[in-house]
Amino acid sequence: MLRSMYSAISGLRNHQTKLDVIGNNISNVNTHGFKKSRTIFKDLISQNISNASGVTESRGGTNPKQVGLGATIAAIDTIHSTGSLQSTARTLDLAIDGDGYFQVADSVPGLNGFTDIKYTRAGNFYLDKNGYLVNMDGKYLVGYEATTYLTGASDQFLDADGLAKANPTNRLTVNEGKIYNGTTPVVITLSGANPPSGELQINLSTNELYFVDANGKQYTLVNGTQVKDESNNILTINTVTGLAGVGTTSLGNLINNFQGYTAELTGYKPIRIPTTAQSMSIGQDGIINFVDKNGALLVAGKIQLAKFSNTGGLEKVGSNYYQESSNSGAPLRGFPTEDGIGSIESGFLEMSNVDLSEEFTEMIVAQRGFQANARIITTSEQILEELINLKR
């Protein structure tokens, strides 16, 4: 009698857990990127009343007689099926169509790399005040930064004679129109009693190199030794700093061999959109483009996603985040639309994959299961009461 009561108690506990899981699913029915869970039961050990017997010459075999001792939780699975995509018409709302997870993380000092990477399907991203792509918790969206280079003789540092050095990784970069040698801007000083100084800049919409002084006045570069302002006044360049060769020789070689610019993915860093950008777009391959202040279409970077061999092994850590576990496998990181990773849909958010009709059905099943196990306990208690009354 007690055996049936304890079996029923295990059933009550299991169905209560099932109701807890259902309740969590329903509470997150409108949580973007949420993945529902399900509860799987299994029976406990069974007590043998008699074992099975084999066939003999005079008698057939008999089956074992066993009484089960209840049930327990076999698994609480997370179902990683894709939810419906909801249109938002907002560029920074992103959804993954297919396999993969966004990676969000803190960044090490200097914004060079990432730490404490978490994985999520929730794609509501924002720009912080510095132009970096972050989520609602301020974590950076993991990706590759794109660097814009001048092409031509400036593909490499220039020596004092205006000749390219041998190291091809040292190139002049462009940041919001300004030209840098590493982190040093290329500065030009004009001759005169009070020689004005300014920076070498490029209009990426016209591929034109020009000089802008500290007051914002623009001068056309005539050659490596002179500039011409909007009134066609010719002024002589006095010094050039920031190139490998100090003086005008390197600048002249740069101007004569200048071909244009190119953008390359160079750093595993947070993606930054210049604050002067006029507009931006995100492609299905994860490439982020923006239009600069001069109307040129440039690349800001590319989003990286991650997929796992066993998504069911991912561990929920709250706030729509997952982390890898010992059974999820290591993340396979790659770009959208490559290596089996899904595409990115800009202007959409992935809804929860919770199906309310299914959850309500499961709720009824769990309720009736709980009720039936409770009835076992009350029935067993009534029988025990009858046994005790036999003594009276």
LOKOL-258483 format. One line per 2 residues: their letters; for each residue x, y, z of N, C-alpha, C, O. Coordinates in steps of 0.05 Angstrom, whole numbers. Example, Ala and Ser with C-alpha at 12.3 -4.5 7.8 and 13.67 -1.06 7.14 Angstrom:
BEGIN
as	264:-114:156:246:-90:156:264:-66:156:285:-66:169 ~ 257:-45:142:273:-21:143:258:1:157:268:23:161
This chain:
BEGIN
ml	16:-24:0:0:0:0:17:25:0:13:44:-15 ~ 38:24:18:56:47:19:71:51:-8:78:73:-16
rs	76:28:-21:90:29:-46:75:45:-67:87:61:-81 ~ 49:41:-68:33:56:-87:32:86:-80:31:103:-98
my	32:92:-54:32:120:-46:58:134:-54:57:157:-65 ~ 80:121:-50:106:134:-57:109:136:-87:121:155:-97
sa	99:116:-102:99:118:-131:83:142:-140:90:157:-159 ~ 60:146:-127:43:169:-134:56:195:-127:53:215:-142
is	71:196:-105:86:220:-98:106:228:-119:109:251:-126 ~ 120:207:-130:140:213:-151:125:224:-176:135:242:-190
gl	101:214:-181:85:224:-203:77:253:-199:77:269:-218 ~ 69:260:-174:62:287:-168:86:306:-173:83:328:-185
rn	109:298:-163:133:315:-167:139:319:-197:145:341:-205 ~ 137:298:-212:144:299:-240:125:318:-255:133:334:-272
hq	99:314:-249:79:331:-263:81:360:-254:74:378:-269 ~ 89:365:-229:94:392:-220:117:405:-236:115:428:-244
tk	138:389:-240:160:399:-256:151:404:-285:159:424:-297 ~ 135:386:-296:124:391:-323:108:416:-324:110:431:-344
ld	92:422:-303:77:447:-303:95:471:-300:89:492:-311 ~ 117:468:-285:137:490:-283:148:496:-310:151:520:-317
vi	155:476:-326:167:480:-352:146:493:-371:152:512:-386 ~ 121:483:-370:100:495:-386:96:524:-379:92:541:-396
gn	95:530:-353:92:557:-344:114:576:-354:109:598:-362 ~ 139:566:-354:161:582:-364:158:586:-394:164:608:-404
ni	149:566:-409:145:569:-437:124:591:-443:128:608:-460 ~ 102:589:-429:80:608:-434:88:636:-426:81:656:-439
sn	103:639:-404:112:666:-395:131:679:-416:133:703:-417 ~ 144:662:-432:163:673:-452:152:672:-481:167:671:-500
vn	125:670:-483:113:668:-510:119:692:-527:119:690:-552 ~ 125:715:-515:131:739:-531:160:748:-527:167:771:-532
th	178:730:-518:206:736:-515:221:730:-541:220:707:-550 ~ 233:750:-553:246:746:-578:269:726:-576:286:729:-558
gf	270:707:-594:292:688:-595:290:666:-574:308:649:-572 ~ 268:665:-558:265:645:-537:260:617:-550:246:615:-570
kk	272:597:-538:268:569:-546:254:553:-524:263:553:-501 ~ 232:541:-531:215:527:-512:229:502:-502:248:492:-514
sr	219:491:-479:229:466:-468:207:446:-465:183:453:-466 ~ 214:421:-462:195:400:-458:205:381:-436:230:379:-432
ti	187:367:-423:195:349:-401:190:320:-410:169:314:-420 ~ 210:304:-406:208:275:-413:210:259:-388:228:263:-372
fk	191:240:-384:191:223:-361:203:195:-368:205:187:-391 ~ 212:182:-347:220:153:-349:213:139:-323:211:152:-302
dl	209:113:-324:201:98:-300:226:92:-283:248:91:-293 ~ 221:89:-257:242:81:-239:246:50:-240:234:37:-256
is	262:41:-222:267:12:-221:241:-3:-213:223:9:-201 ~ 240:-28:-220:216:-44:-214:225:-66:-195:246:-77:-197
qn	207:-73:-176:212:-94:-157:202:-120:-169:180:-123:-178 ~ 220:-140:-168:214:-166:-179:199:-183:-158:209:-188:-137
is	175:-191:-166:160:-210:-149:168:-239:-156:172:-256:-139 ~ 171:-243:-182:183:-269:-191:197:-264:-217:189:-247:-233
na	218:-279:-222:233:-276:-246:220:-292:-269:203:-309:-264 ~ 229:-287:-293:220:-303:-316:232:-331:-315:254:-335:-304
sg	218:-350:-326:228:-378:-327:229:-386:-356:213:-378:-373 ~ 249:-403:-363:252:-412:-390:234:-435:-396:220:-446:-379
vt	234:-443:-422:218:-466:-431:231:-492:-423:256:-495:-426 ~ 215:-511:-413:225:-538:-407:211:-558:-425:194:-551:-440
es	219:-584:-422:206:-604:-439:177:-608:-432:161:-615:-449 ~ 170:-602:-407:142:-607:-398:126:-581:-393:102:-583:-388
rg	139:-558:-395:124:-533:-388:135:-510:-404:159:-508:-409 ~ 117:-493:-411:126:-468:-425:138:-448:-406:136:-450:-382
gt	150:-427:-418:163:-406:-402:142:-387:-390:120:-385:-400 ~ 151:-374:-369:134:-354:-356:148:-326:-356:172:-325:-355
np	132:-306:-357:143:-279:-357:149:-269:-328:138:-280:-309 ~ 167:-249:-326:172:-239:-299:148:-224:-288:132:-213:-303
kq	146:-224:-262:125:-208:-248:139:-185:-234:155:-189:-216 ~ 133:-160:-242:147:-137:-231:126:-115:-224:106:-111:-238
vg	133:-101:-203:116:-78:-195:134:-53:-196:155:-52:-183 ~ 127:-33:-212:143:-9:-215:142:8:-190:122:7:-174
lg	163:24:-185:165:40:-161:163:70:-167:173:86:-152 ~ 151:77:-189:146:105:-195:161:115:-220:171:99:-236
at	162:141:-223:173:154:-246:192:176:-238:192:185:-215 ~ 209:184:-257:227:206:-252:231:222:-277:221:214:-299
ia	245:245:-276:250:262:-299:273:250:-315:295:247:-305 ~ 268:244:-340:289:233:-358:305:256:-370:329:255:-372
ai	291:277:-379:305:300:-392:286:324:-392:261:321:-394 ~ 298:347:-392:284:372:-398:298:384:-422:319:397:-420
dt	287:379:-446:300:387:-471:293:415:-478:271:425:-473 ~ 312:429:-491:307:455:-503:304:450:-533:322:439:-546
ih	282:459:-544:276:455:-572:285:479:-588:274:501:-585 ~ 306:476:-604:319:498:-618:308:503:-646:323:511:-664
st	283:496:-651:271:502:-677:268:532:-681:266:547:-662 ~ 268:540:-706:267:569:-713:239:580:-708:219:567:-717
gs	237:603:-695:212:616:-691:204:632:-715:220:636:-733 ~ 180:642:-716:171:659:-738:186:685:-738:194:696:-717
lq	191:696:-762:205:722:-764:184:744:-766:166:744:-782 ~ 188:764:-749:170:787:-747:183:811:-760:205:818:-753
st	169:823:-779:180:847:-792:178:871:-774:158:876:-761 ~ 200:886:-773:201:910:-756:209:935:-772:205:957:-763
ar	220:931:-796:229:953:-813:251:970:-800:255:993:-807 ~ 265:958:-780:287:972:-767:313:958:-774:316:934:-770
tl	332:972:-785:357:961:-796:372:944:-776:382:923:-782 ~ 373:953:-751:389:939:-731:374:917:-716:385:905:-698
dl	349:911:-725:336:887:-716:344:864:-734:338:866:-758 ~ 357:844:-724:368:822:-740:356:795:-732:353:790:-708
ai	351:779:-751:342:751:-746:359:732:-763:369:739:-784 ~ 363:708:-752:379:688:-766:360:668:-779:344:655:-765
dg	361:666:-805:345:647:-820:361:622:-825:376:620:-844 ~ 358:602:-806:375:578:-808:390:574:-782:383:585:-761
dg	411:558:-783:427:551:-760:446:575:-753:454:590:-770 ~ 452:576:-727:471:596:-718:461:613:-695:437:614:-690
yf	480:626:-682:474:643:-660:490:669:-662:513:668:-671 ~ 478:691:-654:494:715:-651:513:711:-628:506:698:-608
qv	536:723:-630:555:723:-608:557:752:-596:562:771:-611 ~ 553:754:-570:556:780:-557:576:776:-534:577:755:-522
ad	591:798:-529:613:795:-510:621:822:-499:614:843:-510 ~ 636:821:-477:650:844:-468:676:846:-485:683:827:-498
sv	688:869:-484:712:873:-500:735:879:-481:732:892:-461 ~ 759:870:-489:783:875:-473:791:904:-477:782:917:-496
pg	806:916:-459:815:944:-462:827:949:-489:842:933:-500 ~ 820:972:-500:829:979:-527:812:968:-549:819:972:-573
ln	790:955:-542:771:944:-562:786:927:-582:784:930:-606 ~ 802:908:-571:817:890:-589:811:861:-580:825:850:-562
gf	791:849:-591:783:822:-584:760:822:-565:748:843:-559 ~ 753:798:-554:729:796:-538:734:777:-515:751:760:-516
td	718:781:-493:719:763:-470:690:755:-463:671:770:-468 ~ 688:732:-450:662:723:-439:640:723:-460:620:737:-458
ik	645:708:-482:626:707:-504:601:691:-496:603:669:-485 ~ 577:703:-502:552:689:-498:538:687:-525:545:701:-544
yt	519:668:-527:506:663:-552:476:668:-550:464:662:-529 ~ 463:679:-570:435:686:-569:423:686:-596:437:689:-617
ra	397:683:-597:381:686:-622:366:713:-622:353:720:-642 ~ 367:727:-600:354:753:-598:371:774:-613:394:779:-605
gn	360:786:-634:376:803:-651:369:832:-650:373:846:-670 ~ 359:842:-627:353:871:-625:378:885:-616:386:884:-593
fy	391:899:-636:417:912:-630:413:942:-633:394:952:-644 ~ 433:957:-622:432:986:-621:460:997:-626:480:982:-627
ld	462:1023:-630:488:1037:-632:492:1052:-606:474:1067:-597 ~ 516:1049:-594:522:1065:-571:532:1092:-580:534:1098:-604
kn	539:1109:-561:546:1137:-569:572:1138:-585:576:1158:-599 ~ 588:1117:-585:613:1117:-601:609:1103:-628:627:1101:-643
gy	584:1093:-633:579:1081:-658:582:1051:-659:581:1039:-680 ~ 588:1038:-636:592:1009:-635:565:995:-634:546:1004:-621
lv	563:971:-647:539:955:-646:538:940:-620:556:924:-614 ~ 517:944:-604:514:931:-578:486:920:-576:468:928:-591
nm	481:902:-556:454:893:-550:443:909:-527:455:928:-518 ~ 420:900:-516:406:915:-495:422:916:-469:417:933:-452
dg	441:897:-466:457:897:-442:484:911:-446:501:911:-428 ~ 488:923:-469:513:937:-474:536:919:-483:558:927:-486
ky	530:893:-488:550:875:-498:554:879:-528:535:884:-543 ~ 579:878:-537:586:882:-564:578:859:-582:580:836:-574
lv	569:864:-606:563:844:-626:590:835:-638:605:851:-649 ~ 595:809:-636:621:799:-645:622:799:-676:604:791:-689
gy	644:808:-686:648:808:-715:676:817:-722:694:818:-705 ~ 680:823:-747:706:832:-757:704:861:-765:686:869:-780
ea	723:877:-757:724:905:-764:736:907:-793:754:892:-800 ~ 725:925:-808:735:930:-835:753:955:-835:745:976:-823
tt	776:954:-846:794:976:-848:796:985:-877:800:969:-895 ~ 794:1011:-882:796:1023:-909:825:1032:-913:836:1048:-897
yl	837:1023:-935:865:1029:-942:865:1046:-968:848:1043:-985 ~ 885:1063:-969:892:1075:-995:906:1054:-1012:922:1038:-1001
tg	901:1053:-1038:915:1034:-1055:934:1049:-1074:930:1073:-1080 ~ 954:1034:-1083:974:1046:-1100:1000:1045:-1084:1006:1026:-1070
as	1016:1066:-1087:1042:1067:-1072:1038:1067:-1042:1056:1060:-1027 ~ 1014:1076:-1033:1009:1077:-1005:1002:1050:-993:997:1048:-969
dq	1002:1029:-1009:997:1002:-998:1018:995:-977:1014:978:-960 ~ 1041:1009:-978:1063:1004:-958:1073:1030:-948:1069:1051:-961
fl	1087:1029:-926:1101:1053:-917:1121:1062:-939:1132:1046:-954 ~ 1125:1088:-941:1143:1099:-961:1169:1108:-947:1168:1120:-925
da	1191:1102:-958:1216:1111:-946:1222:1140:-955:1206:1152:-969 ~ 1244:1151:-946:1251:1179:-951:1253:1185:-981:1251:1209:-989
dg	1259:1165:-998:1262:1170:-1026:1235:1166:-1041:1235:1167:-1066 ~ 1214:1161:-1026:1188:1158:-1039:1184:1130:-1050:1165:1125:-1066
la	1201:1110:-1042:1198:1083:-1051:1184:1066:-1029:1188:1071:-1005 ~ 1169:1047:-1038:1154:1030:-1019:1173:1012:-1004:1191:1000:-1016
ka	1169:1010:-978:1185:991:-962:1174:962:-967:1154:958:-980 ~ 1189:943:-956:1183:915:-962:1159:904:-946:1148:883:-955
np	1152:916:-924:1131:904:-907:1103:911:-918:1095:935:-916 ~ 1088:892:-929:1063:899:-942:1040:903:-922:1018:911:-930
tn	1045:898:-896:1024:901:-877:1022:930:-867:1003:937:-854 ~ 1042:946:-872:1042:974:-864:1030:991:-886:1044:997:-905
rl	1006:999:-882:992:1014:-903:978:1038:-891:972:1039:-867 ~ 972:1057:-908:958:1081:-899:928:1075:-897:916:1066:-916
tv	917:1081:-874:889:1075:-869:872:1101:-870:882:1123:-867 ~ 846:1097:-875:827:1119:-876:806:1116:-855:794:1095:-852
ne	802:1137:-839:782:1137:-818:766:1163:-820:776:1184:-814 ~ 741:1161:-829:723:1184:-832:737:1205:-849:735:1229:-844
gk	750:1196:-871:761:1214:-890:790:1222:-884:804:1232:-902 ~ 799:1219:-859:826:1226:-852:845:1203:-857:837:1180:-855
iy	870:1209:-865:889:1189:-872:910:1186:-850:921:1205:-840 ~ 914:1161:-842:932:1155:-819:954:1135:-828:950:1118:-845
ng	977:1139:-815:999:1120:-817:1000:1106:-790:1012:1116:-771 ~ 986:1083:-788:981:1071:-762:961:1088:-747:938:1091:-756
tt	969:1100:-724:951:1118:-710:959:1147:-713:947:1165:-701 ~ 980:1152:-730:990:1179:-734:977:1191:-759:980:1180:-781
pv	964:1214:-757:953:1226:-781:975:1238:-798:996:1246:-789 ~ 970:1239:-824:989:1251:-843:983:1281:-843:962:1290:-852
vi	1002:1297:-832:999:1326:-828:1017:1340:-848:1040:1333:-853 ~ 1005:1361:-860:1020:1378:-880:1021:1406:-869:1001:1417:-859
tl	1045:1418:-871:1048:1446:-863:1056:1462:-888:1075:1455:-902 ~ 1042:1484:-893:1048:1502:-915:1068:1523:-908:1071:1530:-884
sg	1083:1533:-927:1103:1553:-922:1090:1580:-918:1067:1584:-924 ~ 1105:1599:-906:1095:1625:-902:1104:1635:-874:1117:1621:-859
an	1097:1661:-869:1105:1672:-843:1091:1657:-820:1104:1651:-800 ~ 1066:1652:-823:1051:1636:-803:1040:1611:-818:1016:1611:-825
pp	1057:1592:-823:1049:1570:-841:1025:1554:-830:1027:1543:-808 ~ 1003:1553:-845:980:1537:-836:986:1507:-838:1001:1499:-856
sg	975:1492:-820:979:1463:-821:951:1450:-822:932:1462:-813 ~ 950:1425:-831:925:1411:-833:931:1382:-839:954:1373:-838
el	910:1367:-847:913:1338:-851:907:1331:-879:892:1343:-894 ~ 920:1309:-888:915:1297:-914:889:1281:-911:886:1264:-894
qi	870:1287:-929:844:1273:-928:836:1263:-956:849:1270:-976 ~ 815:1247:-957:806:1236:-982:775:1238:-982:762:1233:-962
nl	765:1245:-1005:736:1244:-1010:731:1217:-1023:737:1213:-1047 ~ 720:1198:-1008:717:1171:-1017:695:1168:-1039:693:1147:-1052
st	679:1188:-1042:659:1187:-1063:671:1195:-1090:660:1188:-1111 ~ 693:1211:-1090:705:1220:-1115:734:1210:-1118:746:1214:-1139
ne	745:1196:-1098:772:1186:-1098:792:1209:-1100:814:1206:-1111 ~ 785:1232:-1089:803:1256:-1091:818:1260:-1065:806:1261:-1043
ly	844:1262:-1067:861:1269:-1044:862:1300:-1042:864:1313:-1063 ~ 860:1310:-1018:862:1339:-1015:873:1345:-987:875:1328:-970
fv	880:1371:-982:890:1380:-957:870:1399:-944:859:1417:-958 ~ 864:1395:-918:845:1411:-904:860:1423:-880:871:1409:-864
da	859:1450:-878:874:1462:-855:857:1462:-830:834:1451:-830 ~ 868:1473:-809:855:1472:-783:828:1486:-782:811:1480:-765
ng	824:1505:-801:799:1519:-802:778:1507:-821:757:1518:-826 ~ 785:1483:-832:767:1470:-850:769:1479:-879:753:1470:-896
kq	789:1496:-885:792:1505:-913:805:1483:-929:825:1471:-920 ~ 795:1478:-953:804:1456:-970:823:1466:-992:818:1487:-1004
yt	844:1450:-996:863:1456:-1017:867:1432:-1035:868:1409:-1025 ~ 868:1436:-1061:873:1415:-1080:903:1409:-1081:919:1427:-1083
lv	910:1383:-1081:938:1375:-1083:946:1377:-1112:935:1363:-1129 ~ 966:1394:-1118:976:1397:-1146:997:1375:-1151:996:1362:-1172
ng	1016:1372:-1134:1036:1352:-1136:1047:1347:-1108:1033:1354:-1088 ~ 1070:1337:-1106:1082:1332:-1080:1092:1357:-1066:1101:1355:-1043
tq	1092:1380:-1079:1104:1404:-1067:1085:1428:-1065:1092:1447:-1052 ~ 1061:1426:-1077:1044:1449:-1077:1015:1441:-1073:1007:1418:-1078
vk	999:1461:-1064:970:1458:-1062:957:1483:-1075:969:1504:-1077 ~ 932:1480:-1083:917:1501:-1095:890:1504:-1082:875:1484:-1079
de	883:1528:-1073:858:1532:-1059:836:1538:-1079:840:1537:-1103 ~ 811:1544:-1069:788:1548:-1086:791:1573:-1103:777:1576:-1123
sn	809:1591:-1096:814:1616:-1112:838:1612:-1131:848:1631:-1142 ~ 847:1587:-1134:870:1580:-1151:896:1592:-1142:915:1595:-1157
ni	897:1599:-1116:923:1608:-1105:941:1584:-1100:932:1564:-1089 ~ 966:1586:-1109:985:1565:-1106:1001:1570:-1081:1014:1591:-1078
lt	1002:1551:-1063:1019:1552:-1039:1037:1528:-1039:1030:1506:-1048 ~ 1061:1532:-1028:1081:1511:-1027:1080:1495:-1001:1076:1507:-980
in	1082:1469:-1003:1083:1452:-980:1110:1454:-967:1131:1452:-980 ~ 1110:1458:-941:1136:1461:-926:1145:1434:-916:1167:1426:-921
tv	1128:1421:-899:1135:1395:-888:1112:1376:-889:1088:1384:-891 ~ 1118:1351:-889:1098:1329:-887:1107:1310:-866:1129:1299:-867
tg	1090:1305:-846:1096:1286:-825:1074:1264:-825:1051:1269:-833 ~ 1082:1241:-816:1063:1219:-815:1068:1198:-837:1060:1175:-834
la	1082:1206:-858:1092:1186:-877:1120:1176:-867:1132:1189:-850 ~ 1129:1154:-878:1154:1143:-870:1177:1162:-876:1196:1165:-861
gv	1175:1176:-899:1195:1196:-906:1185:1223:-899:1163:1231:-908 ~ 1200:1238:-883:1193:1265:-876:1199:1284:-898:1222:1285:-908
gt	1180:1300:-907:1184:1318:-929:1164:1314:-951:1144:1299:-947 ~ 1169:1325:-974:1149:1324:-996:1154:1302:-1016:1136:1297:-1032
ts	1177:1289:-1015:1183:1268:-1035:1163:1245:-1033:1152:1236:-1053 ~ 1158:1236:-1008:1140:1214:-1004:1111:1221:-1012:1097:1205:-1023
lg	1103:1246:-1005:1077:1255:-1013:1073:1256:-1043:1052:1249:-1053 ~ 1094:1266:-1057:1093:1266:-1086:1090:1239:-1098:1074:1235:-1117
nl	1104:1220:-1087:1102:1192:-1097:1074:1181:-1091:1062:1166:-1107 ~ 1063:1188:-1068:1036:1179:-1061:1016:1190:-1080:998:1175:-1090
in	1018:1216:-1086:999:1228:-1105:1001:1217:-1133:981:1211:-1145 ~ 1025:1213:-1142:1029:1203:-1169:1020:1174:-1173:1012:1166:-1195
nf	1022:1158:-1151:1015:1130:-1154:988:1123:-1141:980:1099:-1140 ~ 974:1143:-1131:948:1138:-1118:928:1126:-1138:925:1136:-1160
qg	915:1104:-1129:896:1090:-1146:867:1091:-1135:848:1090:-1151 ~ 864:1094:-1110:837:1094:-1098:838:1083:-1070:857:1090:-1055
yt	819:1067:-1063:818:1055:-1036:805:1028:-1037:792:1021:-1056 ~ 810:1012:-1016:797:986:-1013:792:981:-984:805:992:-966
ae	772:965:-978:765:958:-951:770:928:-947:762:911:-963 ~ 782:921:-924:788:893:-918:780:887:-889:782:904:-872
lt	772:862:-884:766:853:-857:793:848:-844:808:830:-852 ~ 799:863:-823:826:861:-812:827:854:-782:848:844:-773
gy	806:859:-767:808:856:-738:784:842:-727:762:848:-734 ~ 790:823:-709:769:809:-693:761:828:-671:769:824:-648
kp	745:848:-678:740:870:-660:710:878:-662:696:870:-680 ~ 701:894:-642:674:905:-644:671:922:-670:690:934:-679
ir	647:921:-681:641:935:-706:631:963:-700:613:967:-684 ~ 644:983:-712:637:1011:-707:627:1024:-733:639:1022:-754
ip	604:1038:-730:594:1054:-752:602:1083:-746:595:1093:-724 ~ 616:1097:-764:623:1125:-759:599:1142:-752:578:1139:-764
tt	603:1159:-733:581:1176:-724:572:1196:-746:550:1207:-745 ~ 589:1199:-767:581:1217:-789:567:1202:-811:560:1214:-831
aq	562:1176:-808:549:1160:-828:520:1171:-834:506:1178:-815 ~ 513:1171:-859:486:1181:-867:465:1159:-865:442:1165:-859
sm	473:1135:-871:455:1112:-870:471:1086:-869:496:1087:-872 ~ 458:1064:-864:472:1039:-862:453:1016:-871:429:1020:-872
si	465:993:-878:450:969:-886:466:945:-878:490:946:-876 ~ 452:923:-874:464:897:-866:454:876:-885:430:871:-887
gq	473:862:-898:466:842:-918:462:815:-906:468:811:-882 ~ 451:796:-922:447:769:-912:473:755:-905:473:736:-889
dg	495:764:-917:521:752:-911:534:765:-887:557:758:-881 ~ 521:784:-874:531:796:-850:548:820:-854:558:832:-835
ii	552:828:-879:568:852:-885:552:877:-878:529:880:-887 ~ 565:895:-863:552:920:-855:563:943:-872:587:949:-871
nf	546:956:-888:554:978:-905:543:1004:-893:522:1004:-879 ~ 556:1026:-899:546:1052:-891:554:1073:-912:573:1069:-927
vd	538:1094:-913:544:1116:-931:557:1138:-915:545:1148:-896 ~ 581:1147:-923:595:1167:-908:584:1195:-915:565:1198:-931
kn	595:1215:-902:585:1242:-904:588:1253:-933:574:1273:-940 ~ 605:1241:-949:609:1250:-977:593:1233:-997:595:1237:-1021
ga	577:1213:-987:561:1197:-1004:574:1172:-1014:562:1158:-1031 ~ 598:1165:-1004:611:1140:-1012:600:1116:-996:595:1119:-972
ll	596:1094:-1010:587:1069:-997:612:1054:-987:628:1045:-1003 ~ 613:1050:-961:637:1037:-949:628:1013:-932:605:1010:-925
va	648:996:-925:643:973:-909:653:979:-880:676:987:-877 ~ 635:974:-861:643:979:-833:654:953:-820:671:954:-802
gk	644:930:-829:653:905:-818:634:882:-826:617:885:-843 ~ 638:859:-813:622:835:-820:616:820:-794:634:816:-778
iq	591:812:-791:582:798:-768:591:769:-769:590:756:-790 ~ 600:758:-747:607:730:-745:586:716:-728:578:726:-707
la	578:692:-737:559:675:-722:573:650:-712:596:644:-719 ~ 559:635:-696:569:609:-686:548:588:-687:524:594:-683
kf	556:563:-692:537:541:-691:550:518:-675:574:519:-671 ~ 534:499:-666:543:478:-649:534:451:-660:513:448:-672
sn	550:430:-655:543:404:-664:519:393:-649:503:377:-660 ~ 516:401:-624:493:392:-607:481:417:-594:489:425:-572
tg	462:429:-607:449:453:-596:434:447:-570:431:464:-553 ~ 424:422:-568:410:415:-544:428:415:-519:418:416:-497
gl	454:414:-523:473:415:-501:479:442:-491:493:445:-470 ~ 469:463:-504:475:490:-495:460:495:-468:439:485:-463
ek	473:511:-452:462:517:-425:451:545:-424:464:564:-431 ~ 426:547:-416:413:574:-412:425:587:-388:428:575:-367
vg	432:613:-391:443:628:-369:427:654:-364:437:672:-349 ~ 403:656:-375:386:679:-370:391:702:-390:412:702:-403
sn	373:721:-391:375:744:-408:377:737:-438:391:751:-453 ~ 364:715:-446:365:705:-474:392:694:-482:397:691:-506
yy	410:689:-463:437:679:-469:440:649:-465:427:637:-448 ~ 457:638:-481:466:610:-478:497:610:-475:510:629:-484
qe	507:589:-462:536:585:-462:542:556:-468:525:539:-464 ~ 565:551:-479:572:524:-486:576:507:-461:583:517:-440
ss	570:481:-464:573:463:-442:592:440:-451:601:440:-474 ~ 597:421:-433:614:399:-440:602:381:-461:616:364:-473
ns	575:383:-466:563:365:-485:552:380:-510:541:368:-528 ~ 556:407:-511:547:421:-535:567:420:-557:560:424:-581
ga	592:415:-551:613:417:-570:623:445:-572:610:464:-564 ~ 647:448:-582:659:475:-585:645:490:-607:635:477:-627
pl	642:516:-605:629:531:-627:644:531:-653:669:533:-653 ~ 630:527:-675:641:530:-702:634:558:-710:611:564:-717
rg	654:575:-711:650:604:-717:654:608:-747:673:598:-759 ~ 637:624:-759:639:630:-787:621:653:-795:607:664:-778
fp	620:659:-820:604:681:-830:577:671:-840:575:648:-848 ~ 556:687:-839:530:679:-849:531:669:-877:547:679:-893
te	514:650:-884:512:636:-910:536:619:-917:537:609:-939 ~ 554:615:-898:578:598:-903:579:575:-883:571:578:-860
dg	588:552:-892:593:528:-875:568:520:-860:569:512:-837 ~ 545:521:-874:520:512:-861:507:532:-841:488:525:-828
ig	518:556:-839:507:576:-822:486:591:-836:489:597:-860 ~ 464:598:-823:442:612:-835:448:641:-843:470:651:-837
si	430:653:-857:433:680:-867:421:699:-847:405:692:-829 ~ 429:725:-849:419:746:-831:397:761:-846:401:770:-869
es	375:766:-833:353:781:-844:351:807:-828:342:807:-805 ~ 358:829:-841:356:855:-828:328:866:-829:314:862:-850
gf	319:878:-808:291:888:-807:272:868:-797:247:871:-800 ~ 282:846:-785:265:825:-774:275:817:-746:299:820:-740
le	257:806:-730:264:794:-704:252:766:-703:229:762:-712 ~ 266:747:-692:256:720:-689:238:719:-664:247:726:-642
ms	214:710:-668:195:707:-646:201:681:-630:216:664:-640 ~ 189:679:-607:191:654:-591:179:631:-607:160:635:-623
nv	190:607:-604:179:583:-618:158:569:-601:151:546:-607 ~ 148:582:-580:127:571:-563:100:571:-579:92:591:-589
dl	87:547:-579:61:544:-591:40:542:-569:39:522:-554 ~ 24:563:-566:5:564:-543:-15:541:-543:-22:530:-522
se	-24:533:-567:-44:511:-568:-31:485:-558:-44:469:-544 ~ -5:481:-565:9:457:-555:13:459:-525:10:439:-510
ef	20:483:-515:26:486:-486:0:482:-470:1:469:-449 ~ -22:492:-480:-47:488:-465:-55:459:-465:-66:449:-445
te	-51:445:-486:-57:416:-487:-39:401:-467:-49:384:-452 ~ -13:408:-467:5:395:-448:-3:402:-419:1:386:-401
mi	-13:426:-416:-21:434:-389:-45:417:-379:-45:409:-356 ~ -64:412:-397:-86:395:-389:-77:366:-383:-85:355:-363
va	-58:356:-399:-48:329:-394:-33:328:-367:-37:310:-351 ~ -17:349:-361:-2:350:-336:-22:353:-312:-18:340:-292
qr	-43:369:-316:-62:373:-295:-76:346:-288:-79:339:-265 ~ -85:332:-309:-99:307:-305:-80:286:-293:-88:270:-276
gf	-55:286:-302:-35:268:-291:-31:273:-261:-29:255:-245 ~ -28:299:-254:-25:306:-226:-50:298:-210:-48:287:-188
qa	-74:302:-221:-98:295:-208:-101:265:-203:-110:256:-182 ~ -93:250:-224:-95:220:-221:-75:210:-200:-83:192:-185
na	-51:221:-199:-32:212:-178:-42:220:-150:-38:205:-131 ~ -54:244:-149:-66:252:-123:-88:233:-114:-91:226:-91
ri	-104:223:-134:-125:205:-128:-114:178:-118:-127:165:-101 ~ -91:170:-128:-79:145:-118:-72:147:-89:-77:129:-73
it	-62:171:-81:-55:175:-53:-80:174:-35:-80:161:-14 ~ -102:188:-43:-126:188:-27:-139:160:-26:-149:152:-5
ts	-138:145:-48:-149:118:-49:-133:100:-30:-145:84:-15 ~ -107:102:-32:-90:85:-14:-95:92:15:-95:74:32
eq	-98:118:21:-104:126:48:-130:115:58:-133:107:81 ~ -151:114:41:-176:102:48:-174:72:54:-187:62:73
il	-158:59:38:-154:30:43:-140:25:69:-147:7:84 ~ -119:42:75:-105:39:100:-124:45:124:-123:32:144
ee	-142:64:120:-162:69:141:-180:45:146:-186:39:169 ~ -188:31:125:-205:7:128:-189:-15:142:-201:-29:159
li	-163:-17:136:-147:-37:150:-145:-32:180:-147:-50:196 ~ -142:-6:186:-140:1:215:-167:-3:228:-167:-11:252
nl	-189:2:214:-215:-3:226:-222:-32:231:-240:-38:247 ~ -207:-50:218:-212:-79:223:-206:-86:252:-218:-105:262
kr	-189:-72:265:-182:-78:293:-204:-70:312:-204:-80:335 ~ -221:-52:305:-241:-42:324:-263:-61:329:-282:-55:344
